Amino acid sequence: MERKLFGTDGIRGKANEFPMTCEVATALGRAVTHYFQKHKSRHKRSLIVVGKDTRLSCYMLEQAFAAGVCSQGGEVILTGPLPTPAVAFVTKSMRADAGVMISASHNKFTDNGIKIFDHKGNKLPDSVEMELENLINNPSLLPLKYGGELGRAERLKEVFGRYVVHCKSAFPGNYDLEGLRIVLDCANGAAYKVAPMIFSELGAEIIPIGVEPNGKNINFECGSLYPENAISMVEKYRGDLGICLDGDADRVLMIDEKGQIIHGDRLIGLFAKLLLDQGVLKPGDTVVGTVMSNLGLEVYLKTLGLNFTRTKVGDRYIIEQMHKGNALLGGEPSGHIIFKNYSTTGDGVLSALKAIEAMRFYKKSLHELTADIPLYPQHLINVAISKKEPFVNLPQVQQVLKEVESDLGDRGRVLLRYSGTENLARVMVEGEQEEVVKKHCDQLAQEVANSLS
């Protein structure tokens, strides 16, 4: 069965349009409750933690999902606005059967989404999502509940305190943030309350941005996709660094003391070196990235004596590979970074704390720590297409691809893939020389366009 509701990171779409409707949310609530009661529950009734970001549509979807849980006999804990990694952590901490985050991450406020975690705080594999879709499409498979079999919902307003303590405990006790001036942009999103609390309690001077959500301003000209304001604030107030989160705070964009953005792959390289020098990683261990990770990161990790493996795009695929290979560090160029010893998903706040830990450990600025981690020139073109044909079935594309890969050799690479949500083919080429990379990418993109128009 082909998945039609779930994408690479849960269900997502325009709020109040299929699939992000109250009807689907209620049906999903019933399906999730039934599935975990049948397969995984450690309780008499399925216990589901439900968090959200600050979008206006979260009110209706939160209540609709909770209604589905209660109608199927489950119990709901409503956390209110809470980062995605916090929902994953609280789910595990409270020994719930599942956790749900209502958020569309970095998307505009008119969109929304639903992400689901199991009792360990891990995102669900494709096979479970397919089973949930089957239950949604076939409601007769769900037994009806009546009378005392129905469930209930409870709102716990102070549950965020568990996550605050968790993040602070992940920062070494022999360090603090005293003397650091930090520009902190919370994107008017899920971390608007907890993130300033965490960094302030550890001793930093905080210059906050994006901490006044009104339901409509999440990710609006702020956060990790719009770092310009934070950059200007770092420069204006001579900040030691800037931290930009996205709407659900599962990713981070870091700004150094010079007002320069630190690429996500450079952060991963820094974290790999830190964990290696601290003895957490050992030579021969593996770091996990995705097909979009820069070749420069792979080369840098090899100089450290570490291996590197790639997965499909999406932090849930990264964590799956980390479990398989017993890896402790993984991440994406976008700033989704996973420290397996502390988190089961990308965590923007935790990643920022680890960057500061590296500054304390090496007694250097963020710029000094990341400037020498190489990045290869990378060129990406999104090609509008009318159909999605396997690239191996396109002889002209294969011919050009062969020529490009032959020219690049082991000094570059090519990636062809389709967008999971749009009629786009993504053509990416990277290598040592900018002009060569651009020429090859333009040539390959043109052939893709000719073959799929």
PyMOL commands that set and color helices and strands:
alter all, ss='L'
color gray80, all
select helices_A, chain A and resi 22-39+58-71+84-93+126-137+139-141+147-149+160-169+194-201+228-236+264-277+295-303+315-325+348-362+366-370+391-393+395-411+434-452
alter helices_A, ss='H'
color red, helices_A
select strands_A, chain A and resi 11-14+47-52+75-81+98-102+111-118+152-155+181-185+205-209+241-245+252-255+261-262+286-290+307-311+329-331+337-339+378-384+412-418+424-431
alter strands_A, ss='S'
color yellow, strands_A
deselect
rebuild
show_as cartoon
